[in-house]
Amino acid sequence: MTPEEVGQRVVALLAPAEATPSVSGGQAHARATVDVPPASWAEAVRAARDDAELACDFFDWLSAVDELAEGFAVVAHLWSTTHRHGLLLRTRVPREAPVVASVVDVYPGAAWHERETHEMFGIDFAGHPGLRPLLLPPEFEGHPLRKEFVLASRVAKPWPGAKEPGESEAGGGRRPIRPPGVPAPGEWGTTPTPSGAGGAGEGPRGGVPARPARERPARPAPGTRPARTARPAGGPAPGATEAGPPADTAEAGPLPGAPGGRGPGAARSGPPADRPSREGPAATERADGDGGTA
């Protein structure tokens, strides 16, 4: 049977009760989804199991979704091991009195699923043999999967993944966004603010110390230039040094061969003895014979 045929079959079995068929997912993951009224919840589950064409003999899971003002959606997924098709049954209960019939007598394996849903969402399953706590300690207060439940762990210790790229412990970067369920600083918490700390959330419920503000230099007005440092009268420009010979050159004296130098002798006007002249070897021998004069 196709998902559309499975949904139409459930609607026919529940008549004259109002049921709305649809298809969830797509391709290989397509599932027939049928919305039924809360009064027909247990009847729809039993019909899906006992009907020969549906034959949903395997109970997969049961849970709920918090739809805020629209109440809670209770969802159960059933599977047929014979015909290899699935079925999603869904009903909606009001937020003020979330009660729906238990299906433990149809599928005994639904007992733990209904206990968890009751514990996490606060939905009562009429006819369940014992809605005892399953995951939380008996003294726990509230229902953690309701959207108005305060995430206490996020207030006591920030979530590591809440930091945006570029942020640091000293602040800066984009302003972090509180995850859903985390109140503003000072609205909830039991840790008192240290004495003398001008923190956010000071009061009977305490809070956290405020982050110290960083001092930033004032920005110049648009179109203005920063003032320049005044130059002293008769002196060099700021950052400049007085021109003069390098210290090592002045102390060492004139270079050898320069006028007034203390080198081994005056510079020769001809080429050196080990370098041939441009005029040829004869000119080089003549220059060596007459002391560098032509």
GILINCOR-V611972 format. One record per backbone hydrogen bond with DSSP energy under -0.5 kcal/mol. CO is the residue of the C=O (numbers start at 1). NH is the residue of the N-H. If there is no record, write none. Layout:
CO|NH / CO|NH
//
This chain:
2|6 / 3|7 / 4|8 / 5|9 / 6|10 / 7|11 / 8|12 / 9|13 / 10|14 / 11|15 / 14|17 / 17|19 / 18|37 / 19|21 / 20|35 / 22|33 / 24|31 / 26|29 / 27|30 / 31|24 / 32|88 / 33|22 / 34|36 / 34|90 / 35|20 / 37|40 / 38|41 / 40|44 / 41|45 / 42|46 / 43|47 / 44|48 / 45|49 / 46|50 / 47|51 / 48|56 / 51|55 / 55|57 / 57|59 / 58|60 / 58|79 / 61|77 / 63|75 / 65|67 / 65|73 / 67|70 / 68|71 / 71|67 / 72|74 / 72|93 / 73|65 / 73|75 / 74|91 / 75|63 / 76|78 / 76|89 / 77|60 / 77|61 / 78|87 / 79|58 / 79|81 / 80|84 / 80|85 / 85|80 / 86|32 / 87|78 / 87|89 / 88|34 / 89|76 / 90|36 / 91|74 / 93|72 / 95|98 / 97|99 / 98|124 / 100|126 / 103|106 / 103|107 / 107|110 / 108|111 / 109|113 / 110|114 / 111|115 / 112|116 / 113|117 / 114|118 / 115|119 / 116|120 / 117|121 / 117|122 / 117|123 / 118|122 / 120|145 / 124|100 / 124|126 / 125|128 / 126|102 / 130|132 / 137|140 / 143|146 / 146|149 / 150|152 / 151|154 / 151|155 / 152|155 / 152|156 / 153|157 / 159|162 / 160|163 / 164|167 / 168|171 / 179|182 / 181|151 / 181|183 / 184|187 / 190|192 / 191|207 / 194|197 / 196|198 / 197|199 / 199|202 / 200|208 / 203|206 / 208|200 / 221|224 / 232|235 / 237|240 / 246|250 / 247|251 / 248|252 / 249|253 / 255|258 / 257|267 / 258|261 / 272|275 / 274|276 / 277|280 / 280|284 / 281|285 / 282|286 / 283|287 / 284|288 / 285|289 / 286|290 / 287|292 / 290|293
//
